[in-house]
Amino acid sequence: MALIHYITQIQFDDGAIALLPQECERVGIRRPLVVTDVGVRAVGVLQQALDTWGGQPPQAIYDGTPSNPTEAAVRAALKVYREHDCDGLVAVGGGSSIDLAKGVAIAATHPGPLTTYATIEGGSPRITAKAAPLIAVPTTAGTGSEVARGAIIIVDDGRKLGFHSWHLVPKAAICDPGLTVGLPPTLTAATGMDAIAHCIETFLSAAFNPPADGIALDGLERGWAHIQRATRDGSDREARRQMMSASMQGAMAFQKGLGCVHSLSHSLGGANPRLHHGSLNAVFLPAVIRFNAEAESVRRERRLERMAHAMGLSSADAVADAVREMNARLGLPAGLAAMGVDRSLFGKVIAGAMVDHCHKTNPRLATEDDYRAMLESSM
């Protein structure tokens, strides 16, 4: 049976950040914990958010979000949440801040260690409507976590795990493309390719969800057409708007499931948290696209041909190489070796990928040997 669920209230426009207090009032959040990171604070975006409250901004702020959110950071933010008797969360930042806030939404209202609620531990049904309400304000165009039911967190034992529940979907997403103006080129490229990877993997998934297919394919077209412009010129507002839409759309299609790109990037990102998730996705995409070209559902529904059309390419055979060439034009790493990855990690990465929550939703089930071949091809 297909479950098709859409999704949350989204405010999308330049200047939408001004609606933050209104959305808190609508949702019923009166004492929010604002979750962010030091970079968002340093460039003044956090202050923009706080200024929308006028003379009475929230007093509870946690800005210690790491580049890959951890269970330890969830505990640190939870301490601030409880000290200020908070009743909800506002995440201002990229996917890391939003995912960290989702971890706090669980931990603040559910007993036991966070791992209890991880998807691969059977924890999704344990996440209830008691989860603290969250409003998400993305400051990058990549993860789409502002409209997603999942969070990715490195737990205490070092695994990078997914947490999924409709109760974790932010009650409101405030998508203000203006907040991404001036984002550095490398971060624009890496987060933008993350969004494109989401559109590609969800579209290739065999799950039946025609609305998600349409949203993902349109998001791919927007993202592919504008990522170079956004990377080249940080002040290009139209490109920023289109990339934020592509990011949002890729995540709106998450309910179809992702695939081997994310199985590998989750596992390798857990083994080395310094690696950027978007860059890993960009590097893995060509090998996974080639692997999935042989999937029965991909061939039957001409999915690579449809992707090629959205990307302005002449044939399905051109898609994987086009992604590799785009990575080069954007200045992203040419492969895993350029990111400092050594083959000695392959065994650990493959073991993690085989049990990742994205493994089984790839359109073609990968074996350990398949994953090793994809890693080799991505070096």
PyMOL commands that set and color helices and strands:
alter all, ss='L'
color gray80, all
select helices_A, chain A and resi 16-27+38-42+45-51+71-83+95-107+114-117+119-121+124-126+145-147+166-168+177-180+185-204+210-232+237-252+254-256+260-271+277-292+296-300+303-310+316-330+337-339+343-355+359-361+368-378
alter helices_A, ss='H'
color red, helices_A
select strands_A, chain A and resi 9-12+32-35+60-62+88-93+134-138+150-154+160-164+172-175
alter strands_A, ss='S'
color yellow, strands_A
deselect
rebuild
show_as cartoon
